[in-house]
Amino acid sequence: MNNPLSTAVAILAAAALLAVGYGLGSRDGGAGDDENENKPLYWVAPMDPNYRRDGPGKSPMGMDLIPVYAEDRSGGNDAGPGAVSISPEVVNNLGVRTAKARIGRLPATIRTVGYVQYDEDRMAHIHSRVEGWIEKLHVKAAGDPVQRGAPLYDIYSPELVNAQEELLLAAGRDNARLLNAARSRLSALSFSKQSIDNLLRRRSVQRSVTMYAPNSGVVDNLQVREGFFVKPDMTMMGIAPLDSVWVVGEIFERQYSQVRVGDRVEMALDYLPQRRWQGQIDYIYPSLNQRTRTVQIRARFDNADRALKPNMYAQLMIDSAATEHAVLIPREALIRVAQQSRVVLALGDGRYKSIAVGVGRIGEREVQITDGLTAGDEVVVSAQFLLDSESSKSSDFLRMGDQSHSAQPDRVWVIAVVKTLALESNTLTLAHEPVPSWKWPAMTMDFSLQSGVATAELAEGQRIAILIERDSDNRYEVIDIAADGLIPENAAQGSSADKEDMDHSGMDHSGMDRSGMDRSGMDHGGAVEGVSSDDSGHEQLQ
């Protein structure tokens, strides 16, 4: 009886152990599948996304590599590098709005400012053709109105007195040739025909001669007063008409190719908002203002009622030639940085991606896109800067232009301070100054020493100059040391000369742990040049 019972108990126990073992094996197998799903695709250096390895380790700068997972690359969907996914609640809180790219012609109206000026084509400058003294001035101040033929000033000139006497002598001899010569001389000296006829009729020389206005207008730039002695090379005054005026406006350099002589111009003034003046461009100035980088255009406007005054400020709307049909997006959707223009593309289902685009003309409300978008693509027009910053962490374009090492030197000298010596492992921990040619900030990091580099005289806290070499695998090694802390003469400078260009001085990366956090708690694992974090944790373009 005992033997069969023992056998049954043993069989049941064995079955239970098998069941338990199967359950454990199933759970272990599921954990293994999850681990495979979450396995990193590769590992990258925190300060150089182009430095990739298949497993964990140290970057050339001595920092721990950080893992990149599949969801980091695609945002959980097959949208390519740089795509990010945002929950509907966050989209609503951010106030994300989108608009569709469309095919159309960019409105060609150019809005600018201008200043009213005299019509210089019709402006007269008054000069005396003889030397003499102003005995009476009929216009007293700049801005006085004058009519054509009205007296301007009386002048006493010995030359004019002599010319009148010559005319009377020629008339007394009844010599037609001498008479015509004397009349011509007086006319050349601005003696009017009426004054010559009066002189021949009265047979009396005028000591003081009156000069008259050659055209109608207002007096400008009055330079004389009664009693002045004047010469022919002196500008006495100007007379400017006001029945038509010039308005000189300025357009940006990029708009220069859009305007033509004859384009219609509409003008408005703040003090008469209900009125509009119509004119046209009659001249485009040939040179560019070096200080403002603008080109001047000139338009002519009728001013019969004298409502327009010189030096008034005006708003101009120029109707230039319309552009060809192209892809257009709202102007606020465009993100412009130093060497690149981008938009944030809405992919649907809460996914967004920042992409580079080519930009043509920029209008008042819309922008012409030459490359990167097609009609129907949906772009973000609000909160796009936050989305662009998040997308750019892992996007497939470089944030600040070409970051390739081909244009960078392989060796640079830099000033550094020795922190720790580990001669048994042939390494140094150094706090070095910025290296602008490699886009390095000032920081503390570990360096390996090339075999044969003299280290006998080194001590902690010593200021030295080091020559760093980078190989094809982006490994960095100290190949020479100047112990006096001075970069040798004729050495290639790549460190401290442009120190003011770096704004990350004082960063210490020597204490980073495996999570990418330094001793102060600052996360540098996803740092990208040109990006900083604000108080809310969002990255912003500098």
C-alpha positions in Angstrom: 0.0 0.0 0.0 2.8 2.4 0.9 4.7 1.8 -2.4 1.8 2.7 -4.7 0.9 5.7 -2.6 4.5 7.0 -2.7 4.6 6.4 -6.4 1.4 8.5 -7.0 2.7 11.3 -4.8 5.9 11.4 -6.7 4.1 11.5 -10.0 1.9 14.5 -8.9 4.9 16.4 -7.6 6.8 15.9 -10.8 3.8 17.2 -12.8 3.6 20.3 -10.6 7.3 21.0 -11.0 7.0 20.7 -14.8 4.0 23.0 -14.8 5.9 25.6 -12.7 8.9 25.2 -14.9 6.9 25.7 -18.1 5.3 28.9 -16.6 8.7 30.3 -15.6 10.1 29.4 -19.0 7.2 31.2 -20.7 7.7 34.3 -18.7 11.4 34.3 -19.3 10.8 33.9 -23.0 8.4 36.9 -23.0 10.9 39.1 -21.1 13.5 38.1 -23.7 11.2 39.2 -26.5 10.6 42.6 -24.8 14.3 43.0 -24.3 14.9 42.3 -28.0 12.2 44.8 -28.9 13.9 47.5 -26.7 17.4 46.8 -27.8 19.3 49.9 -28.9 19.9 50.3 -32.6 23.3 51.9 -32.0 25.2 54.1 -29.5 26.3 57.7 -30.2 28.5 60.3 -28.6 26.6 63.1 -26.7 28.5 65.9 -28.4 28.9 64.3 -31.8 25.9 62.5 -33.3 28.0 61.4 -36.3 30.1 59.2 -33.9 28.3 55.8 -33.8 29.2 52.5 -32.3 27.5 49.1 -32.0 27.8 49.0 -28.2 28.3 51.1 -25.1 31.7 52.7 -24.5 33.4 56.1 -24.3 33.3 58.9 -26.9 36.5 60.4 -28.2 35.9 63.2 -25.7 35.8 60.8 -22.8 32.0 60.8 -22.3 29.7 57.8 -22.1 27.9 56.9 -25.3 24.1 57.1 -25.2 21.8 54.5 -26.8 19.4 55.3 -29.7 16.3 53.1 -29.9 13.9 52.5 -32.7 11.2 54.7 -31.2 13.7 57.5 -30.9 14.4 57.4 -34.6 10.9 57.1 -35.9 8.7 58.4 -33.1 7.0 55.0 -32.9 6.0 55.1 -36.6 7.7 54.7 -39.9 8.1 58.4 -40.5 11.9 58.6 -40.8 14.5 60.3 -38.6 13.4 63.4 -36.8 9.7 62.5 -36.5 8.1 63.2 -33.1 4.7 62.0 -31.7 2.6 64.2 -29.4 -0.5 63.3 -27.6 -3.8 65.2 -28.5 -3.8 66.9 -25.1 -0.4 68.4 -25.6 -1.2 69.5 -29.1 -4.3 71.3 -27.8 -2.3 72.9 -24.9 0.4 74.1 -27.3 -2.2 75.6 -29.6 -0.8 73.9 -32.7 -2.4 75.1 -35.9 -1.7 73.9 -39.4 -2.2 75.1 -43.0 -1.9 73.4 -46.3 0.7 74.3 -49.0 -1.0 75.5 -52.2 -0.2 76.3 -55.7 -0.6 80.0 -56.5 1.0 83.3 -57.5 2.6 85.3 -54.8 0.9 88.7 -54.4 3.3 91.3 -55.8 2.4 94.3 -53.7 5.5 95.8 -52.0 4.8 98.0 -48.9 7.4 100.5 -48.0 7.9 104.1 -46.8 9.0 107.3 -48.5 9.5 111.0 -48.1 8.0 113.9 -50.1 10.5 116.1 -51.8 10.5 118.9 -54.3 10.4 118.0 -58.0 14.0 118.8 -58.8 13.4 118.6 -62.5 11.5 121.9 -62.3 13.5 123.5 -59.5 15.4 126.7 -60.4 18.6 128.0 -58.7 19.1 131.7 -58.7 22.6 133.1 -59.3 23.7 136.6 -60.1 25.6 136.9 -63.4 27.5 140.0 -62.2 29.2 141.1 -59.1 27.4 143.6 -57.0 25.5 144.5 -53.8 21.9 143.5 -52.9 20.2 146.8 -52.3 16.7 145.4 -51.8 15.3 141.9 -51.3 11.7 141.4 -52.4 11.4 137.9 -50.8 12.2 137.7 -47.1 12.2 134.0 -46.1 12.4 130.5 -47.3 8.9 129.2 -48.2 7.6 132.5 -49.5 5.5 132.0 -52.6 6.5 133.7 -55.9 5.0 134.0 -59.3 6.8 133.9 -62.6 8.0 137.4 -63.5 7.7 138.7 -59.9 10.7 140.8 -58.6 13.2 139.0 -56.5 15.9 141.5 -55.6 17.5 144.8 -56.7 21.2 144.8 -57.3 23.8 147.6 -57.9 26.6 146.4 -60.2 29.2 148.7 -61.9 29.3 146.1 -64.7 25.5 146.5 -65.4 25.9 150.3 -65.3 28.7 150.1 -68.0 26.6 147.8 -70.1 23.7 150.2 -70.1 25.9 153.2 -71.1 27.3 151.1 -74.0 23.7 150.5 -75.2 22.9 154.2 -75.1 26.1 155.1 -77.0 25.3 152.6 -79.7 21.8 153.9 -80.0 23.1 157.5 -80.3 25.4 156.6 -83.2 22.6 154.9 -85.0 24.8 151.9 -85.6 22.6 148.8 -85.8 25.5 146.4 -85.4 26.8 148.1 -82.2 23.2 148.4 -80.9 22.5 144.6 -81.3 25.8 143.8 -79.6 25.0 146.0 -76.7 21.4 144.5 -76.4 22.8 141.0 -76.5 25.3 141.8 -73.7 22.6 143.2 -71.4 20.4 140.1 -72.1 23.3 137.8 -71.2 23.6 139.6 -67.9 19.9 138.9 -67.0 18.7 142.3 -68.0 15.1 141.7 -69.1 13.7 142.7 -72.6 11.3 145.1 -70.9 14.1 146.8 -69.0 16.1 147.3 -72.2 13.1 148.8 -74.0 12.5 151.2 -71.0 16.2 152.1 -71.1 16.1 153.1 -74.8 12.9 155.0 -74.3 14.0 157.0 -71.2 17.7 157.4 -72.3 18.6 157.2 -68.6 20.9 154.6 -67.0 19.5 152.7 -64.0 21.9 152.6 -61.0 20.0 149.7 -59.3 18.6 147.0 -61.5 15.7 144.7 -60.5 15.9 140.9 -61.2 12.7 138.8 -61.7 11.6 135.2 -61.0 12.1 132.7 -63.9 9.2 130.5 -62.7 6.5 130.1 -60.1 7.0 128.2 -56.8 8.2 128.8 -53.3 11.5 130.1 -52.2 13.9 127.5 -50.9 17.4 127.8 -49.4 17.5 131.6 -49.2 21.2 132.5 -48.7 21.3 136.3 -49.0 20.0 139.4 -47.2 20.0 143.1 -48.1 23.5 144.5 -48.3 25.2 141.2 -49.3 27.9 141.3 -51.8 27.3 138.5 -54.4 29.3 136.9 -57.1 28.3 134.6 -60.0 29.5 131.5 -58.2 27.2 132.0 -55.3 23.7 130.3 -55.0 21.4 133.0 -53.8 18.2 131.0 -53.5 16.1 128.3 -55.1 12.6 128.4 -56.5 10.7 125.1 -56.3 7.2 124.4 -57.8 4.7 122.5 -55.7 2.1 121.6 -58.3 3.9 118.2 -58.6 6.3 116.5 -56.1 8.6 113.6 -55.9 8.3 110.8 -53.3 11.5 108.9 -52.7 10.9 105.4 -51.2 13.3 102.6 -50.2 12.9 98.9 -51.0 15.0 96.0 -49.7 17.8 94.5 -51.8 15.8 91.3 -52.4 12.9 93.3 -53.8 15.0 95.2 -56.4 14.3 92.7 -59.2 10.5 93.0 -58.7 10.1 96.7 -59.6 10.2 98.4 -63.0 9.9 102.0 -64.2 6.2 102.6 -64.8 4.9 100.4 -62.0 1.8 101.9 -60.3 2.3 103.4 -56.8 -0.4 104.2 -54.3 0.5 106.6 -51.5 -1.2 107.3 -48.1 -0.4 109.8 -45.4 -1.1 109.5 -41.7 -2.6 113.0 -41.4 -5.0 112.4 -44.3 -6.0 108.7 -43.9 -9.1 109.0 -46.1 -7.1 110.1 -49.1 -5.1 108.1 -51.6 -2.7 109.5 -54.2 -1.9 107.6 -57.4 1.4 107.8 -59.2 4.0 105.7 -60.9 7.7 105.0 -60.6 9.7 107.2 -62.9 13.2 106.4 -61.7 15.1 103.6 -59.9 18.3 104.8 -58.4 21.4 102.8 -59.6 23.2 102.4 -56.3 22.6 100.5 -53.1 22.7 102.3 -49.7 25.6 100.6 -48.0 24.4 101.3 -44.5 20.7 100.3 -44.8 21.1 97.8 -47.7 18.2 99.4 -49.6 17.5 100.7 -53.1 15.7 104.0 -53.6 12.9 104.4 -56.0 11.2 107.7 -57.1 7.6 108.3 -57.9 5.9 111.5 -59.1 2.6 112.7 -57.8 0.3 115.6 -58.8 -0.2 118.2 -56.0 -2.4 120.9 -57.4 -4.0 121.6 -54.0 -0.6 121.8 -52.3 -1.7 119.1 -49.7 1.7 117.4 -50.0 4.6 119.2 -48.3 8.3 118.4 -48.7 9.7 116.1 -46.0 6.3 114.5 -45.2 6.4 110.8 -44.3 4.3 108.6 -46.5 3.4 104.9 -46.9 3.8 103.4 -50.4 2.2 100.4 -52.0 3.9 99.3 -55.2 2.1 97.0 -57.6 4.9 95.1 -59.2 4.8 92.2 -61.7 3.1 89.1 -60.3 5.3 86.0 -59.8 4.9 82.6 -61.6 2.8 79.9 -60.1 4.6 78.1 -57.3 4.0 76.3 -53.9 3.0 78.9 -51.3 2.8 78.5 -47.5 1.9 81.1 -44.8 4.8 83.3 -43.9 4.6 82.4 -40.1 5.2 78.7 -40.9 8.8 79.4 -42.1 11.6 78.9 -39.6 14.7 80.8 -40.7 18.2 80.2 -39.2 21.7 81.2 -40.3 22.2 78.8 -43.1 18.9 77.0 -43.5 15.2 77.5 -43.8 12.8 74.9 -42.4 9.1 74.1 -41.8 7.5 71.6 -39.5 5.5 69.1 -41.5 2.3 67.6 -39.9 2.3 63.9 -40.7 -1.0 63.1 -39.1 -1.9 61.1 -36.0 0.0 63.5 -33.8 3.3 63.1 -35.7 5.4 66.0 -36.8 8.8 66.4 -38.5 11.1 69.3 -39.3 12.3 69.4 -42.9 14.6 71.8 -44.8 13.0 73.8 -47.7 14.1 76.1 -50.4 12.7 79.6 -50.3 12.0 81.9 -53.2 10.3 85.3 -52.8 8.8 86.3 -49.4 5.6 88.2 -49.6 3.6 90.1 -47.0 1.6 87.0 -46.0 2.9 84.1 -47.9 6.3 82.6 -48.9 7.3 80.9 -52.1 8.7 77.4 -51.7 11.1 76.2 -54.4 12.0 72.8 -52.9 11.0 70.4 -50.2 7.1 70.7 -50.3 4.3 69.9 -52.7 0.8 71.2 -52.9 -1.4 69.6 -50.2 1.4 69.1 -47.6 0.3 70.3 -44.2 2.7 72.6 -42.3 2.5 73.9 -38.7 1.9 77.7 -38.4 1.9 78.0 -34.6 4.1 76.4 -31.9 6.4 75.3 -34.7 9.5 76.4 -32.9 9.0 73.9 -30.1 8.2 71.1 -32.5 11.2 72.0 -34.6 13.5 71.9 -31.6 12.3 68.5 -30.5 12.4 67.1 -34.1 15.9 68.4 -34.8 17.5 66.3 -32.1 17.4 63.2 -34.3 16.5 64.7 -37.7 18.2 63.6 -40.9 19.6 67.1 -41.7 22.4 69.0 -39.9 21.1 71.9 -37.8 23.7 74.5 -38.5 25.0 73.6 -41.9 27.8 71.2 -42.9 29.4 69.6 -39.8 31.7 67.3 -41.8 35.2 67.1 -40.6 36.6 67.4 -44.1 37.0 71.2 -43.7 38.3 71.0 -40.1 42.0 70.7 -39.1 43.2 67.3 -37.9 45.5 68.9 -35.3 45.0 71.9 -33.0 47.0 73.5 -30.2 45.0 74.5 -27.1 45.7 75.8 -23.6 44.8 73.5 -20.8 45.2 72.9 -17.0 46.2 69.5 -15.7 43.5 68.1 -13.4 44.7 64.6 -12.7 47.6 62.4 -13.9 47.2 58.7 -14.6 50.5 57.8 -16.1 50.1 54.1 -15.5 47.1 54.1 -18.0 48.8 56.7 -20.2 45.9 59.3 -19.8 45.5 62.8 -18.6 42.4 64.7 -17.3 42.6 68.2 -18.6 40.5 71.4 -18.4 41.0 73.0 -21.8 39.9 76.2 -23.4 37.4 76.4 -26.3 38.4 74.9 -29.7 36.4 76.9 -32.2 37.7 75.0 -35.2 36.3 71.8 -33.8 33.3 73.6 -32.3 34.3 72.4 -28.8 33.4 74.5 -25.7 35.7 74.8 -22.8 35.4 71.7 -20.7 37.2 69.0 -18.7 37.8 65.7 -20.4 40.2 62.7 -20.5 42.9 62.4 -23.2 45.2 59.5 -24.1 48.9 60.2 -24.5 50.9 59.3 -27.6 53.8 57.0 -26.8 57.0 59.1 -26.3 55.3 62.3 -25.1 57.3 63.7 -22.2 55.3 63.8 -18.9 58.1 63.9 -16.3 57.7 67.6 -15.5 53.9 67.6 -15.4 52.0 68.3 -12.1 48.4 68.7 -11.2 47.2 72.3 -11.5 49.9 73.1 -14.1 49.0 75.3 -17.1 50.2 73.7 -20.4 49.7 73.9 -24.1 48.8 70.6 -25.8 48.7 69.5 -29.5 45.6 67.3 -30.0 45.4 65.0 -33.1 42.2 63.4 -34.4 42.3 60.2 -36.4 39.9 58.8 -39.0 37.9 57.0 -36.3 37.4 60.3 -34.4 39.7 59.3 -31.6 41.6 62.2 -29.9 45.2 61.9 -28.6 47.7 64.3 -27.2 50.8 64.2 -29.3 52.9 67.1 -28.0 53.0 69.2 -24.8 54.5 72.7 -24.2 55.0 72.7 -20.5 55.3 76.5 -20.2 51.7 77.0 -21.2 52.5 78.9 -24.3 51.5 77.8 -27.8 54.8 77.5 -29.8 55.4 80.1 -32.5 54.3 79.2 -36.1 52.0 76.6 -34.7 48.5 76.2 -36.2 46.2 78.2 -34.0 42.8 76.6 -33.5 41.9 77.2 -29.9 42.1 80.5 -28.1 42.2 83.0 -30.9 38.4 82.9 -31.3 37.6 82.3 -27.7 34.9 85.0 -27.6 33.0 83.0 -30.3 32.2 80.2 -27.9 29.5 80.6 -25.3 29.7 77.3 -23.5 32.8 78.0 -21.4 33.1 76.3 -18.1 31.3 73.0 -19.0 32.8 70.0 -17.1 32.0 66.7 -18.8 34.5 64.5 -17.0 32.0 63.3 -14.4 29.2 62.0 -16.7 27.7 58.7 -15.8 26.1 56.1 -17.9 22.8 57.9 -18.1 24.3 61.0 -19.7 24.0 63.1 -16.5 26.9 65.1 -15.2 27.6 65.8 -11.5 25.4 68.9 -11.5 22.4 67.0 -12.9 22.5 68.7 -16.3 21.6 66.3 -19.2 24.1 66.7 -22.1 23.1 63.5 -23.8 21.0 65.0 -26.5 22.9 68.3 -26.8 23.0 69.8 -30.3 25.0 72.8 -31.4 22.9 75.9 -31.6 20.3 74.6 -29.2 19.8 75.4 -25.5 17.1 74.4 -23.0 14.8 76.9 -21.4 13.2 76.7 -17.9 10.4 74.5 -19.2 12.7 71.9 -20.6 12.0 72.8 -24.2 14.9 73.3 -26.6 15.2 76.6 -28.3 17.2 77.8 -31.2 20.0 80.2 -30.2 
